[in-house]
Amino acid sequence: MSSRLKITLMTTMTIALSCGFMHHLVDPADLNFERLHIFLFNLCSGGTLLVYFTEEKKELSSLGKLFFGLSLLFAFTAFFHLYAITLVIPILLAIIVEKVRIAHFGSLLPVGLFSLNETVSRKFHQAALLCLSLGLFISSPVILNDVYTKWIILEKLKLDTFFLGFSFPLSLISMSVIFGLMKEERSLVISSLKESAFWTINLGVIIFFLFILAEVYLPQVAISVTLFLTVALILYLYYNEGRPLQQKTFLTSGILFLLFTSITGIVYIFLAFSDSYTPDRANPLLRLHSFTALYGWNLSGLAVISRHGDFPIKLHSSNVIILHWVTVAALCPLGYFYPIFSVAAVFAYVYLLRMLLFNDGLVDHPLVDAEHEAFGVHQAQKQ
């Protein structure tokens, strides 16, 4: 990845986090920076990295640059409520994503998702692209309904709720990386567990989103617990089946972020449907949940795919992981409520991004040797 692209991503991600604290300076009733907070990270940075990773080129392609430019336009037209323009852009973005997906997987229909010969890693990868393109396609009628026609009246079917769904493709591509770094399965049991995890994650999140729209309580709890157990299974598989590469410790930390996010999500559901629920009481938990999901779990996967051609680097350093947890699980949630912590969170986040995107050099020579050996075995298997 070129230094120019790294700087562009670092700048976009920093602005994204900063927008999450803009309510300290600007009344959200006048300008709601929450949309930019979500869009700039999930769609602009994450979506562009997904396209870059899929195309497997050293530089961001013309399609990738077009996607990034249009995603920025999408973010800012939605932010400024220019919905006549916002309606059209996601269709163009979805076409770009589908073009990239078809070129990489060689088929208009996602038949690989149902093939026993396709690896779970590739299934997650194609599902990430498909989820992103479908989310973009569907966002246009959602905008049309929410802003203009009002054909379907649902409390949760609004733009800001729907736009949170752009984080799901990032989760799927992170899963693709994690499963791709596991050993080749030689056991029918392990193979079946991986396949089950794939379908549970994908179908579970879709069904969970439908339950959110319907505002039903017990099914949300059931799906949340199922997803939590599936993530715990993935952690077990990765701990035992993951190859001893530099990325392993950092990605394990990412899965722990996801488990933490699952727990806070379950607790929030219990609170939201309780008699003691008030928005003010639930807000601290909601902020902890959203920051650890976006900038904890999702950033872990994005950091690895952004540097996939650079390893070995100092990404598994304990200092990097500690800074990541302190920034995301402590400084960011505190920063939402106290301006002084928001300043500290942004500075810590910039330093973290600098290390994630620009760190070079070896730290653990035995680990590096193991990575080179594993890479050689993997190349020999492909040949």
Secondary structure, DSSP 8 states (H G I E B T S, - for coil): --HHHHHHHHHHHHHHHHHTTGGGTS-TTT--THHHHHHIIIIIIIIHHHHHHHHT-SS--HHHHHHHHHHHHHHHHHHTT-HHHHTTHHHHHHHHHHHHHHHHHS-SS-GGGG-TTS-HHHHHHHHHHHHHHHHHHHHHHHHIIIIII--S--TT-SHHHHHGGGGHHHHHHHHHHHHHTB-----HHHHHHHHHHHHHHHHHHHHHHHHHHHT-SHHHHHHHHHHHHHHHHHHHHHHHHB-S-THHHHHHHHHHHHHHHHHHHHHHHHHHTSTT--HHHHHHHHHHHHHIIIIIIIHHHHHHHHTTTT-S-GGG-HHHHHHHHHIIIIIHHHHHH-HHHHHHHHHHHHHHHHHHHH--S-S-HHHHHHHHHHHHHHHHHH-
